[in-house]
């Protein structure tokens, strides 16, 4: 056809089209995949946030901790455990609903068919970061030894300040009590274990059954545990050692200060109230401390143990020399630490 050029991109003849028109058209079409990628990358963070209707700090995770520690100890490796063939794994069981927020836990149940001892495991991360998968190797190890184990999600400080996380963990204990028959749990043989900030939380939960600030006190029995395992967590926020680190002015705020919503000088009652040492005594459960060589994370331990021993309550310490704070996440320390935990719990929950 005279005076027409064929538009090859669509095989449609376009009257009066020039060569430059076709080049521009081709360029536009070829740019579409790139534009789509840009739009996706811009929108992806929003998509990720849409999955959680609350702020999340994921800075403390196993891979970040590993990269940090292997600079100083290149021989370490991430601890991993596989469930035995008879261990049933159930993920994301909802144990509590707070308005629209569902709180979940993961279960690891041996297939013994009998009523078994149980352990609730609480992860660390400075009351602000971390998640329940950090405790999975220990949970699997103990499940392989015959314990029913549960790794618990709780509200962290970016989502809810103290004492929300304590209340969540107590609620998880009561959920285990209510569902004991289904889960194969002996209600009289439930222990709690935590690491780092999770150890402070686990110890606090263990020594305060029925305390009104953390629960309505209607069911003290379901908050009562038979043993506590504290893996490198402080049991006092008010000793000189604790205040030196947890209330350091240059941190502005510290992890603890952010959790409490104020420094020690601003809200001293909260710092004291959340210290397990304040409640240690004749009603406390047997307690095992498994520690790194960093004295910062032993704050309050000596006085806590002294008060338990004065009441005739079993308390033990296992310290691993020349170890970083998150030693329990890595080999060569995970196996001996887990073995010590299993031995202690087997004796106390027999």
GIKAVEN-V624915 format. One record per run of one state. SS is the DSSP state (a for helix, b for strand, c for the rest). FROM is the first residue (numbers start at 0). LEN is the number of residues. If there is no record, write none. Layout:
# GIKAVEN-V624915
ss=(SS/SS)
from=(FROM/FROM)
len=(LEN/LEN)
This chain:
# GIKAVEN-V624915
ss=(c/b/c/b/c/a/c/b/c/a/c/b/c/b/c/b/c/b/c/b/c/a/c/b/c/a/c/a/c/b/c/a/c/a/c/b/c/a/c/a/c/a/c/a/c/a/c/b/c/a/c/a/c/b/c/a/b/c/a/c)
from=(0/3/7/11/15/18/50/56/57/61/69/76/78/86/98/100/110/115/122/128/129/131/144/147/152/163/178/179/183/184/195/196/207/219/223/226/231/239/246/248/251/254/260/267/273/275/279/285/291/294/298/300/310/314/319/326/329/331/333/348)
len=(3/4/4/4/3/32/6/1/4/8/7/2/8/12/2/10/5/7/6/1/2/13/3/5/11/15/1/4/1/11/1/11/12/4/3/5/8/7/2/3/3/6/7/6/2/4/6/6/3/4/2/10/4/5/7/3/2/2/15/2)
